[in-house]
Amino acid sequence: MSDKDGDAASSQRDRLFDQPAFPYVVIRHLPAVYERRSVQFVIDAPPPAATDNVFLVYLARPAADGLAEGRRGCVVAGLSELSGRIDRRSCAVFGPEDAIYVEPSGETRASVDIPRSELHWGVA
């Protein structure tokens, strides 16, 4: 593999984690195998057409602002349920220095470090 190939792989990984559209979730399937999904809030409506890259969060009613504490809690609760069901670590990312890591057990950990590499996930 040439250095150019390595740079391309690194660039692809950076795009996965450094996109500015917040909030989003990251699911850790295996060491160095991550899936990023944008968050879409759904309010008293049928879900939109299924897509693999969207994490749906159902709300009972609209909130005044986009990331009201209630919405943050709904994202984390939904991600906790998903992490437990698929037995995978995950992370809800709300800003460039605002993340909540979720273990399959439901345990959560707030962090100013958003997932960019294996270092943020700890030892497998």
N, C-alpha and C positions, 0 to 999 in steps of 0.2 A: 504494500500500500504506500502510495506516495504521500509526501507532506500535504499536497493539495487535497487528497482524499481525507486525511485526518482533519484538516481545517474545515472541510465541508461537513464532516460529522459533528465537529465541535460547534459549528455555526448552527446546525439543525437543532442540537441540544439547547443552545442558548435561546433560540427562538421559542422553544417549548416553554421555558421558564420565565423569559423576560418580556413577554407581551404585556402591554400596559392596560388591557381591558380588565378592570376589576368589577366585581369579584369573580374568582374562578376557583376550581378545585383541582388538585393533583392527586392521583391515585398511584400508589407505588405497588406495582405487580411483582417485581423481582428487583434485586439490586441492579441499578442502572436502567431499569425498564419502567417508565412512567407514562401516565396518560393524563393529559390536561383537558378539562372540560369547562366551558364557559357556564355561568350560572344564569338561569332564566327563571324569573318569578312568575307564577301562574296564580291568578286570583279568580276563584269561582268560575272557571271556564274549563272546557275540555282541553286536555294537553295538546300542544301542537304536534305536527307530524314527528314521529320518532326520529331521533338522530343520535348517533353515538357520541357526538362531541358536546352534548348539552346535559347539564345537571339540573333537573327541574326541582324547584322549591315551591311547594304549595302554601299559599297564604290565605287566611280566612277573610282578610280585608286589606285594602291598600294602606300603605304607610305613607306618612307625609314626606319623608326623604328616602332616598335610594338605599342607604345602609343604616337605617334605624336599628337600634339595638335588638328589637324584635326580629328583624330580618336576619341579622347576624346569627341570632340564636336558632332560627329556622334552618339556616344553611348548615350550621354545626350539628344540629339534631339530625337532619337528613343524612349528612355525611357520616355521622356516628352509626346510624342504622345501616347504611351501605357498607361501611368498613367492617362491622360485625358480621353482616350477612356473607360477604365475600372473603372475610378473614385477611384483609389487607390494610396496611397503614395508609393514611390519606392526610390531606392538608387543605384547609380553606384559606384562600389568600384574598385579603380585603384591600391591600395597598402595598406599596413598595417596602414597607417595614411593619406589616401587620398581618400575621398569620396565626392560625390555630391548627396545630398538628393533632390528629385523631388516631388513636390506637384501636385495633379491632375489639378490645375489651370495653371501649367507650371512654377510656381515660383521654383527657385533652390537655394540651400544653400550649399556652400562648407564647409567641416569639416575635421578635423584630426581624428575624432572619427568614425570608421566604425561601422555599425550596429551589436551589440552583444546582445542587450536587449531592452526592451520597453523604457528605459531611453533615448536612442538616437532618438526616433521617436516623443517624446513629447506626450502631452495629445491627445487622440483620439477625 
